[in-house]
Amino acid sequence: MLEVELCRVGELPAERSPHTLGAAVVDLFRATSTLQILVEGGHPLIEVVDRPEKAQAAMAAGHRCVGEWLSVTPPGFSCGNSPIEAQRLEPSGRPITFLSSNGAGALITAYRAAPLVVAANLFNLDLVRQTMIDHGGRWLLVPAGARSARCLEDDYVCTRLARQLTGQLAGTAVLGPQISRLAGELAGITTEDLRQSAAARRLRRSECSGHRDVEFILGGAHSSTCIPVYVDGAVIAR
């Protein structure tokens, strides 16, 4: 039996429950999408930090830093929080540290609540779904949002994953009340709606790679080959 429930970052328990097996964290624009491209690019281990000073310390220790803070790429970073830009980073050489305002903290917080934490996005939904099915048990779907505010794109991915699970496992996948309610609220929402969302418009305006990132993330042309898994402060490929 597979049990699935929505749990926003601020609602995640501070300690693990023996009943919770895993968590799928979604920060579609763009942390979990960027991490996906990094692990597919052959980077074996990506340190994840949730404060700029931690990224600065990593850079001082010789790491390449990737990401953003409050939508700005800090000075000295190898690239921003962009799956398009992440494609050009060579896997050999200095280690990578990843910083983001929302997704990094969501991964770190989710790991306190669940022993298995995956970074979900539209590139890897099939693999994430199969991972949940293979393991069974209770799973939390965690939309990162933006500084405690809900984001349509993160909620959309969570509900799409939940619908796919119940469609594939009719009668053996149980949705909790929160994800069931959200799935009803977002019925009919498509990736075209995400293209017109406030987050997508803001991304296009604020970053030079924003338009290309939105189209790449939502376009449906990229198929994943692995899943970013968060373990003890870092993301690895699975």
C-alpha positions in Angstrom: 0.0 0.0 0.0 1.2 3.5 -0.9 0.0 6.5 1.1 0.6 10.0 -0.2 0.0 13.3 1.5 0.8 16.9 0.8 3.0 18.6 3.4 4.2 22.2 3.0 7.6 23.1 4.3 6.3 24.9 7.3 4.2 21.9 8.3 7.0 19.3 8.1 7.7 17.6 11.4 11.0 18.3 13.1 11.6 14.6 13.7 11.1 11.5 11.6 8.2 9.2 12.1 8.5 5.5 11.6 5.4 5.7 9.4 7.0 8.1 6.8 9.3 6.5 4.3 10.1 9.3 1.9 9.5 12.8 0.7 9.4 14.3 -2.8 10.4 17.9 -2.8 9.4 20.2 -5.7 10.9 23.6 -6.5 10.1 23.6 -10.2 11.3 27.2 -10.9 14.2 26.2 -10.5 16.1 24.4 -7.8 14.9 20.8 -8.3 15.1 21.3 -12.1 18.7 22.7 -11.9 19.8 19.9 -9.5 18.4 17.4 -12.0 20.6 18.7 -14.8 23.6 18.8 -12.5 23.3 15.1 -11.5 22.6 14.1 -15.1 25.7 16.0 -16.1 27.8 13.6 -14.1 28.5 15.7 -11.0 28.8 12.9 -8.4 28.0 14.9 -5.3 26.5 18.4 -4.9 26.7 20.1 -1.5 23.4 21.9 -0.7 23.4 25.0 1.5 20.6 27.2 2.6 22.4 30.4 3.6 24.7 32.7 1.5 27.5 32.7 4.1 27.7 28.9 3.8 28.1 29.2 0.0 30.8 31.9 0.5 32.7 29.5 2.9 32.5 26.7 0.3 33.7 29.0 -2.4 36.6 30.0 -0.1 37.4 26.3 0.2 37.7 26.0 -3.5 34.1 24.9 -4.5 32.3 26.1 -7.5 29.0 27.7 -6.4 25.7 27.5 -8.3 22.4 29.1 -7.5 20.9 32.3 -6.2 19.7 34.1 -3.1 16.6 36.2 -3.3 16.6 35.8 -7.1 20.1 37.2 -7.4 23.2 35.2 -8.4 25.9 36.1 -5.8 29.3 37.4 -7.0 31.8 34.7 -7.8 29.2 32.0 -8.6 29.9 29.8 -11.6 26.3 30.1 -12.7 22.9 31.0 -11.4 20.0 28.7 -10.4 19.4 27.8 -14.0 19.1 24.4 -15.6 20.1 26.0 -18.9 23.3 27.4 -17.5 24.0 24.3 -15.4 24.3 22.3 -18.7 27.7 24.0 -19.5 29.4 23.0 -16.2 32.0 20.3 -16.7 31.7 17.4 -14.1 35.5 17.2 -13.6 37.3 19.7 -11.5 36.3 21.5 -8.3 33.3 20.3 -6.2 30.0 22.1 -6.5 27.9 23.8 -3.8 24.3 24.7 -4.6 22.4 27.6 -2.9 18.8 28.7 -3.3 16.3 30.7 -1.4 13.6 28.1 -1.2 14.5 24.7 -2.7 17.7 24.1 -0.7 15.9 24.8 2.6 13.0 22.6 1.6 15.3 19.6 0.9 17.2 20.1 4.2 14.0 20.4 6.2 12.4 17.4 4.5 15.4 15.2 5.3 14.6 15.8 9.0 11.2 14.3 8.4 11.9 11.5 6.0 14.9 9.1 5.5 14.6 9.2 1.7 14.3 12.6 0.0 14.1 13.0 -3.8 14.1 16.2 -5.8 11.1 16.0 -8.1 10.5 18.0 -11.3 8.9 17.6 -14.7 12.0 15.9 -16.1 11.9 12.9 -13.7 8.2 12.4 -12.7 8.1 8.9 -14.2 11.2 7.9 -12.2 10.0 9.5 -9.0 6.6 7.7 -9.4 8.3 4.4 -9.9 10.6 5.0 -6.9 7.5 5.6 -4.7 5.8 2.5 -6.0 8.9 0.4 -5.5 9.3 1.5 -1.9 5.7 1.8 -0.9 4.8 3.1 2.5 3.9 6.7 3.4 5.3 9.5 1.2 5.1 13.3 1.6 4.8 15.6 -1.4 6.5 18.8 -0.4 6.0 21.9 -2.6 8.8 24.4 -1.7 6.9 27.5 -2.5 8.5 30.9 -2.3 9.3 32.3 1.2 6.3 30.6 2.7 4.0 31.6 -0.2 2.3 28.9 -2.3 3.5 28.6 -5.9 1.2 27.2 -8.6 4.0 25.4 -10.4 5.1 23.4 -7.3 1.5 22.5 -6.4 0.9 21.5 -10.0 3.8 19.0 -10.0 2.6 17.5 -6.7 -0.9 17.0 -7.8 0.1 15.6 -11.2 2.3 13.0 -9.5 -0.5 12.1 -7.1 -3.0 11.7 -10.0 -0.6 9.5 -11.9 -0.1 7.3 -8.9 -3.8 6.7 -8.3 -4.3 6.1 -12.0 -1.6 3.5 -12.1 -2.3 1.9 -8.7 -6.1 2.0 -8.6 -7.2 0.9 -5.2 -3.7 0.5 -3.8 -2.6 4.2 -3.6 -4.3 6.3 -1.0 -4.3 10.0 -1.2 -4.5 12.1 2.0 -7.1 14.8 2.5 -4.7 17.7 1.7 -3.4 16.4 -1.6 -6.9 15.2 -2.6 -8.3 18.7 -2.0 -5.5 20.4 -3.9 -5.8 18.0 -6.8 -9.5 19.0 -7.0 -8.6 22.7 -6.9 -6.0 22.4 -9.7 -8.1 20.2 -11.9 -7.7 21.5 -15.5 -4.5 23.4 -14.8 -1.9 22.7 -17.6 1.7 23.6 -18.3 0.4 26.4 -20.4 -1.1 28.0 -17.3 2.3 27.7 -15.7 3.9 29.6 -18.6 1.5 32.5 -17.8 1.9 32.3 -14.0 3.3 35.1 -11.9 6.4 33.1 -11.1 7.1 32.4 -14.8 6.6 36.1 -15.7 8.8 37.2 -12.9 11.5 34.8 -14.0 11.5 36.0 -17.6 11.8 39.6 -16.4 14.5 39.2 -13.8 17.0 36.8 -15.3 18.7 36.7 -18.7 18.2 32.9 -18.8 14.7 33.1 -17.5 12.8 32.7 -20.7 14.9 29.8 -21.9 14.6 28.2 -18.4 10.8 28.4 -18.4 10.6 26.8 -21.8 13.1 24.1 -21.1 11.4 23.2 -17.8 7.9 23.1 -19.2 8.6 22.1 -22.8 8.4 18.3 -22.3 11.4 17.6 -24.6 13.9 16.6 -21.9 13.7 13.1 -20.4 15.6 12.3 -17.2 17.9 9.4 -16.6 18.3 9.6 -12.8 16.9 11.1 -9.7 18.6 13.7 -7.4 18.5 12.2 -3.9 19.3 14.4 -0.9 21.4 12.7 1.8 23.2 14.3 4.7 23.8 17.8 3.2 24.3 16.8 -0.4 22.5 15.6 -3.5 23.7 12.5 -5.3 22.3 10.7 -8.4 20.2 7.6 -8.1 
